[in-house]
Amino acid sequence: MGAAIVAAGVFAVMMMSRFRPEAEVVEKPKFLQTVEVMTVNPEDLTVQLPTQGLVEPARRTTLASEVAGRVVEVAARFDVGEVFAKGEMLVRLEAADYQAALTQAEAALVEARAALETERARAEQALRDWKKLGDKGEPSDLALRKPQLESAEARVKAAEGTVEKSRRDLERTTLSVPFDGMLRRVMTEVGSFLAPGSPVAELDSIGTHEVRLPVSIDDWVFLPEDFGKAGTEVKLTATAGSETRQWTGRVVRSEGQVDRGSRTVQLVAEVEAEKDGMKLLQPGLFVSAEVRGRALKGVFRVPRAAFLDADTLLLVSESGELHFQKVKIVRGDGTDLLVGAGLKAGDQVCLTMLTAPLEGMEVRVEKPQSQDAAVPVAP
């Protein structure tokens, strides 16, 4: 009886095991980290090199007296800030002594020329006398009075030089403006006595200003090769209150040396002075500037924050896998870096900073961006 019960139980278990329903297999979902990517495409752009400087006159000089004398007259507008044209009189010195010296020099010249004519006549007479004597051979220089003639000619040249000097000294009693300019400082007045070399006024040229613009060595390589000859464009900007003004100038040269302290090269730009209205562009004005640099072709603009290190990016493939990519950086600004090699059109750059990224790691892409959404490096 007991054996029958055991056999029935075994049979029941076997039947249940044979006809039991199969359990549904459910795969555990993978956890994929969500990342943001940016699709990059090559573009051509012109680099703008930021710098700054002070506006200065193209020429600045200190006018000084070349002769001594008492100041008897100054120009009616002889004051700081006044503008003078080339050749206008600034200061006039007492000229009586110089006029007397010129008169004396002219008289001495007349006497020297008369003495020369007399000596020439004597030399001609000496030659005729020699021929009348019928002496054979060549007459000596002394017999023909050549030394006396040369001495008379030298005295004439010396007298002519004295007249020229006296005339120049007389002309120098009037001090004129050497170029169109504005008085920056005046240092004399009527009644004062000037010695040779005494400063009279400081003068700044007008019409064209210069701006010295320091450019770092890193930016130097992005200047056009013919930047000085071609007159590379530079945009100058200054702000006064709520108003911002902009001017366009040209880089005309560099100062040809590297500053040891700042490791910069000084460029010199020229800009035309303002002609009308309230003139803000004046010597001493601080301006920010952008120098037009070389054109770059086929570069990729990538946010600086996307880089894992100095030259490595994370790319996301179409299948959602991560890939480490080495790139060549051409240039950067405050927010972006320009990549010249290592990327191709359509690459998706990972913008999300992952804790421990691995080669081939699968991720989920969310909110892809276009490269156009990035902050531009150069207009």
C-alpha positions in Angstrom: 0.0 0.0 0.0 2.8 2.4 0.9 4.7 1.5 -2.2 1.7 2.4 -4.3 1.4 5.8 -2.7 5.1 6.6 -3.3 4.8 5.5 -6.9 1.7 7.7 -7.4 3.6 10.7 -6.0 6.6 10.2 -8.2 4.4 9.8 -11.2 2.6 13.1 -10.3 5.8 15.0 -9.9 7.1 13.7 -13.3 3.9 14.7 -15.0 4.0 18.2 -13.5 7.6 18.7 -14.4 6.9 17.5 -18.0 3.9 19.7 -18.6 4.8 22.8 -16.5 4.8 26.2 -18.4 8.1 27.7 -19.5 9.1 30.9 -17.7 9.5 34.0 -19.8 13.1 35.2 -20.1 13.3 39.0 -19.4 16.7 40.7 -20.2 17.8 43.2 -17.7 18.0 46.7 -19.4 21.5 48.2 -19.8 22.2 51.5 -18.0 23.6 54.0 -20.6 24.9 57.4 -19.5 23.3 60.3 -21.3 25.7 62.7 -23.0 25.4 65.9 -25.0 27.3 66.1 -28.3 28.1 68.8 -30.9 28.4 68.1 -34.6 31.4 69.8 -36.0 32.0 71.0 -39.5 35.1 72.8 -41.1 34.9 76.5 -41.8 37.1 79.2 -43.2 37.7 82.3 -41.0 40.0 85.3 -40.5 41.8 85.5 -37.2 41.4 88.7 -35.2 44.3 89.5 -32.8 43.2 91.4 -29.7 45.5 94.1 -28.3 45.4 97.6 -26.9 47.4 100.8 -26.8 47.6 104.6 -26.4 47.0 107.1 -29.2 50.1 109.2 -29.9 50.9 111.9 -32.5 52.8 110.6 -35.6 55.5 113.2 -34.9 56.4 115.1 -31.8 59.3 117.6 -31.5 60.7 120.3 -29.2 61.3 123.6 -31.1 64.4 125.4 -29.9 66.2 128.6 -30.7 69.2 128.4 -33.0 70.5 131.8 -32.1 70.6 134.0 -29.0 68.4 137.0 -28.5 65.6 138.6 -26.7 62.0 137.6 -27.6 60.2 140.6 -29.0 57.1 138.9 -30.5 55.1 135.7 -30.2 52.2 134.5 -32.3 48.7 135.7 -31.2 47.7 132.1 -30.7 50.9 131.0 -28.9 49.2 128.8 -26.3 48.7 125.1 -25.6 46.1 123.4 -27.8 46.4 125.9 -30.7 46.9 124.6 -34.2 49.4 126.1 -36.6 50.1 125.5 -40.3 53.6 124.7 -41.6 55.6 127.9 -41.9 53.6 130.1 -39.5 55.6 132.3 -37.2 55.7 131.3 -33.5 58.4 133.5 -32.0 60.5 136.4 -33.2 63.8 137.5 -31.7 65.4 141.0 -31.8 67.2 141.0 -35.1 69.2 144.4 -35.1 72.5 142.8 -34.2 72.1 140.1 -36.9 71.2 142.6 -39.5 74.3 144.7 -38.7 76.4 141.5 -38.9 75.0 140.7 -42.3 75.7 144.3 -43.5 79.3 144.0 -42.4 79.7 140.6 -44.0 78.3 141.9 -47.3 80.8 144.8 -47.2 83.7 142.5 -46.5 82.6 140.4 -49.5 82.6 143.4 -51.7 86.2 144.3 -50.6 87.3 140.7 -51.1 85.9 140.6 -54.6 87.6 143.9 -55.4 90.9 142.6 -54.1 90.5 139.4 -56.2 90.0 141.5 -59.4 93.1 143.6 -58.6 95.2 140.4 -58.0 94.0 138.9 -61.3 95.0 142.1 -63.1 98.5 141.9 -61.4 98.8 138.3 -62.4 98.0 139.1 -66.0 100.5 142.0 -66.0 103.2 139.7 -64.5 102.7 137.2 -67.4 103.0 140.0 -70.0 106.2 141.3 -68.3 107.7 137.8 -68.4 107.1 137.5 -72.1 108.6 140.9 -72.8 111.8 139.9 -71.0 112.1 137.1 -73.5 113.3 134.7 -70.8 113.3 131.0 -71.8 111.6 128.4 -69.8 108.5 128.3 -67.7 107.8 131.2 -65.3 107.5 130.2 -61.6 104.3 130.4 -59.7 105.7 133.2 -57.6 106.6 135.2 -60.7 103.1 134.9 -62.0 101.7 135.8 -58.6 99.6 132.5 -58.3 99.9 132.2 -54.5 98.6 135.8 -54.2 95.7 135.0 -56.6 94.8 131.8 -54.7 94.8 133.8 -51.4 92.5 136.4 -52.9 90.1 133.7 -54.2 90.1 132.0 -50.7 89.2 135.3 -49.1 86.3 135.7 -51.4 85.0 132.3 -50.6 85.4 133.0 -46.8 83.5 136.3 -47.2 80.7 134.5 -49.1 80.5 131.9 -46.3 80.3 134.7 -43.7 77.5 136.4 -45.7 75.5 133.1 -45.9 75.9 132.4 -42.2 74.9 136.0 -41.3 71.9 135.7 -43.5 70.9 132.3 -41.9 71.3 133.8 -38.4 69.1 136.7 -39.4 66.4 134.3 -40.7 66.7 132.2 -37.5 65.6 135.1 -35.4 62.1 134.1 -36.7 61.1 130.7 -35.4 58.4 129.0 -37.6 56.4 125.8 -37.4 58.2 123.0 -39.3 54.9 121.0 -40.0 51.2 121.3 -39.4 50.8 120.7 -35.7 49.3 121.6 -32.3 51.2 123.2 -29.5 51.6 120.7 -26.6 53.6 123.0 -24.4 55.0 126.6 -24.5 58.2 127.5 -22.7 58.9 131.2 -23.4 57.3 134.6 -23.6 57.9 138.2 -24.8 60.8 139.7 -23.0 62.7 136.5 -22.2 66.2 135.9 -23.4 66.9 132.8 -25.4 70.4 131.2 -25.8 71.2 128.9 -28.7 69.4 125.6 -28.0 66.9 127.1 -25.5 63.5 125.3 -25.8 60.6 127.3 -27.1 57.7 125.0 -27.5 56.7 121.3 -27.9 54.7 120.5 -31.1 52.6 117.5 -32.0 51.7 116.8 -35.6 48.1 116.7 -36.7 46.2 114.7 -39.4 47.6 111.3 -38.6 47.9 109.5 -35.2 50.0 106.5 -34.3 49.1 103.6 -31.9 51.7 101.2 -30.5 50.0 97.8 -30.2 51.8 95.0 -28.3 51.2 91.5 -29.8 52.2 88.3 -28.1 54.7 85.9 -29.7 51.8 83.4 -30.0 49.7 85.9 -31.9 52.7 87.1 -34.0 52.6 84.0 -36.2 49.0 84.7 -37.2 49.9 88.1 -38.8 50.0 88.2 -42.6 53.5 87.9 -44.0 53.3 91.3 -45.7 51.4 93.0 -42.8 53.6 96.1 -42.9 53.8 96.6 -46.7 50.1 95.8 -47.3 48.9 97.9 -44.4 47.0 95.3 -42.4 43.7 96.5 -41.1 43.2 97.3 -37.4 40.0 98.3 -35.7 40.3 100.7 -32.8 37.5 101.1 -30.2 37.1 103.5 -27.3 34.2 104.2 -24.9 33.3 107.6 -23.5 30.4 107.3 -21.1 27.6 105.4 -22.8 29.0 106.1 -26.3 31.4 103.7 -28.1 33.3 104.8 -31.1 35.3 102.8 -33.6 38.0 103.8 -36.1 39.8 101.9 -38.8 43.6 102.1 -39.2 46.5 100.4 -40.8 49.5 98.6 -39.4 52.5 100.2 -41.1 55.5 98.6 -39.3 56.8 96.8 -36.3 59.5 98.0 -33.9 61.6 95.0 -34.8 62.4 93.6 -31.4 60.8 91.3 -28.7 60.2 92.9 -25.3 62.1 90.7 -22.8 59.6 91.3 -19.9 56.3 90.8 -21.7 57.4 88.6 -24.6 55.6 90.9 -27.0 56.3 92.6 -30.3 55.2 96.2 -30.8 53.2 96.9 -33.9 52.7 100.5 -35.0 49.4 101.5 -36.6 48.4 104.7 -38.2 44.9 106.2 -38.1 43.5 109.4 -39.6 42.5 112.0 -37.1 38.8 113.0 -36.8 38.0 116.2 -38.7 34.6 117.2 -37.5 32.4 117.1 -34.3 33.6 116.2 -30.8 37.0 114.8 -31.5 37.6 111.8 -29.1 40.5 110.4 -31.0 43.3 112.5 -29.5 46.8 111.8 -28.2 46.7 110.0 -24.8 43.4 108.2 -25.5 43.4 104.5 -24.5 41.9 102.2 -27.2 41.3 98.5 -27.5 42.2 97.1 -30.9 41.7 94.0 -33.2 44.4 93.4 -35.8 43.3 91.5 -38.9 45.3 88.3 -39.0 45.8 85.5 -41.5 42.9 83.5 -43.0 42.5 80.0 -41.7 40.9 77.3 -44.0 39.1 74.2 -42.9 39.4 74.5 -39.2 36.9 73.2 -36.5 35.7 75.3 -33.6 35.4 73.3 -30.4 34.6 74.5 -26.9 37.6 74.5 -24.6 35.6 72.6 -22.0 35.2 69.6 -24.3 38.9 68.7 -24.2 40.0 65.9 -21.8 43.5 67.2 -21.9 45.6 69.5 -24.0 44.9 67.7 -27.3 42.3 64.9 -26.7 38.6 64.8 -27.4 35.9 62.3 -26.9 33.9 61.5 -30.1 30.6 59.6 -30.2 30.1 57.3 -33.1 26.7 56.8 -34.9 26.2 53.6 -32.9 26.7 55.5 -29.6 30.2 54.3 -28.7 32.9 56.6 -27.3 36.2 57.0 -29.1 39.3 58.9 -27.9 40.7 61.2 -30.6 44.0 63.2 -30.7 43.7 66.5 -32.5 46.0 69.4 -33.5 45.1 72.7 -32.0 45.8 75.7 -34.2 44.7 78.6 -32.0 42.4 79.4 -29.1 40.6 82.3 -27.5 38.8 82.6 -24.1 36.1 80.0 -24.8 36.9 77.9 -27.9 39.8 76.2 -29.5 40.4 76.0 -33.3 41.3 72.4 -34.4 43.3 72.1 -37.6 43.7 68.3 -37.8 42.2 65.2 -36.3 38.5 65.8 -37.0 36.3 65.4 -40.1 33.0 66.9 -41.1 30.1 65.4 -39.2 32.1 64.2 -36.2 30.1 64.3 -32.9 32.2 65.8 -30.1 31.1 64.8 -26.6 30.5 67.9 -24.4 29.6 66.0 -21.2 32.4 65.4 -18.7 32.3 61.7 -17.9 33.8 60.4 -14.7 35.6 57.4 -16.2 35.2 57.2 -19.9 36.4 54.0 -21.7 37.2 53.3 -25.3 34.1 51.7 -26.9 31.8 52.6 -24.0 28.2 52.9 -25.1 26.3 56.1 -24.3 22.9 57.7 -25.0 23.0 60.9 -27.1 20.7 63.7 -26.0 20.1 67.1 -27.5 22.7 67.2 -30.2 23.9 70.7 -31.1 25.1 72.2 -34.3 28.6 73.8 -34.4 26.9 77.1 -35.3 25.7 77.3 -31.7 29.2 77.7 -30.4 30.6 81.1 -29.5 32.5 82.5 -32.5 36.2 83.1 -32.3 36.5 85.6 -35.0 33.9 87.5 -37.1 
